[in-house]
Amino acid sequence: MQICPPVSELFSYDVGVTMAQAAIAETGTLILESEKERHRLISLLPPIHIAIVRSNDICLTIGDALKGLRRQKEAMSRAITFITGPSRTADIELTLTVGVHGPKELYVIVLDD
């Protein structure tokens, strides 16, 4: 199994699986750091995204989550992805459309530490 497939292959995948480095309980947000794994495209291109998060990495607030990430190392990652529900846009004729960008389905698996 290839861990980092060529970008061109990602467009044909049905499912993307990533490890979230943190989650925020009050908003249901997942946090994925690009330096931990090369996940940005695999979490966005396939129509189904499965994210795995450890129960100890679930924080109450965004402040708690960012403090926890910073404690793990000296500098924050260059790119951090926050995932909170499907995308929303009103670009087309000012009509709200949900789920235009990114996966259509998101599943979260919580690993009990």
C-alpha positions, 0 to 999 in steps of 0.5 A: 500500500502506498502512503502518499499516492500521486495527486492525480490518483486522488481524484479517482478515490472513493474514500479518503482516510486521515488521522486528525491531530485534534478535535474541538467538542464545542463546534465539532471541528476536526484539526488536521496538521499538514506536517503530521501527514500529507492529508490535505487533498485526501481529506478534500477530494474523495466524496467520503472522508473518514477521520480518526481522532484519539479521545485524548485529543478532543478539546473543549475549545479552539484555544485548548486545541491550539495550546495542545498542538503548540505543546507538542512542538516548538512551532505550529505547522505551516498549514492547519486544516479545520473541518467543521461540516460541509462547505457552504457558498452563495456564489451562484445567484446568491442562493445558499448551496451546501456541500459544493466543495470537499467531501459529501460525507464525513465520518469520525472514528474516535479511538479510546486511549 
